[in-house]
Amino acid sequence: MAKIYAPNKGYAGVTAGVSFSNGVGETEDKWLIQWFEAKGYNVVEEKPLKEKVKEGQKENTKKKSKK
């Protein structure tokens, strides 16, 4: 999932099929994410929860030390 931030922070409407409220929209469509970036929108991609959990598990196993 990616959050798309419109140049107009108060924008409310639909652009390229993405609904915006207060200048923020969301999409999972990779093509649209690239399109918005090319048009000057700020895009923040969020990792899916499964990936976050896997990373957390990797960090926990790395931090454990043998005594």
C-alpha positions as a printed Julia matrix, in Angstrom:
67×3 Matrix{Float64}:
   0.0     0.0     0.0
   1.24    3.47   -0.81
   0.06    6.83    0.41
  -0.07    9.47   -2.28
   0.27   13.1    -1.18
  -1.12   15.64   -3.62
   0.69   18.94   -4.2
  -2.49   20.66   -2.94
  -2.78   19.57    0.71
  -6.49   20.35    0.77
  -7.36   18.41   -2.4
 -10.5    16.26   -2.21
 -11.51   14.34   -5.3
 -10.54   11.49   -7.59
  -7.41   11.47   -9.76
  -6.49    8.5   -11.96
  -9.04    6.41  -10.06
  -7.55    7.2    -6.63
  -9.77    8.98   -4.1
  -8.13   11.84   -2.19
  -9.22   13.45    1.04
  -7.28   16.35    2.54
  -4.62   15.82   -0.12
  -3.99   12.14    0.71
  -4.94    9.06   -1.31
  -3.97    5.39   -1.19
  -3.32    2.73   -3.81
  -1.6    -0.62   -4.24
  -1.35   -0.27   -8.03
   2.36   -0.16   -8.95
   1.66    1.55  -12.27
  -0.36    4.31  -10.59
   2.35    4.76   -7.95
   4.89    5.4   -10.72
   2.45    7.69  -12.55
   1.87    9.83   -9.46
   5.62   10.05   -8.79
   6.19   11.18  -12.39
   3.52   13.88  -11.94
   5.26   15.29   -8.84
   3.15   13.73   -6.1
   4.93   12.61   -2.95
   4.56    8.82   -2.6
   5.27    6.9     0.59
   5.17    3.13    0.18
   4.28    1.1     3.24
   5.45   -2.47    3.6
   2.72   -5.08    4.08
   2.27   -6.29    7.65
   3.67   -9.74    6.75
   6.97   -8.18    5.63
   7.14   -6.05    8.78
   6.65   -9.13   10.95
   9.33  -11.06    9.05
  11.8    -8.18    9.48
  10.99   -8.0    13.19
  11.64  -11.71   13.54
  14.98  -11.39   11.74
  16.0    -8.52   14.03
  15.03  -10.51   17.13
  17.1   -13.5    16.06
  20.09  -11.31   15.3
  19.97   -9.56   18.68
  19.98  -12.77   20.7
  23.42  -13.75   21.82
  24.65  -17.07   23.16
  25.89  -17.03   26.72
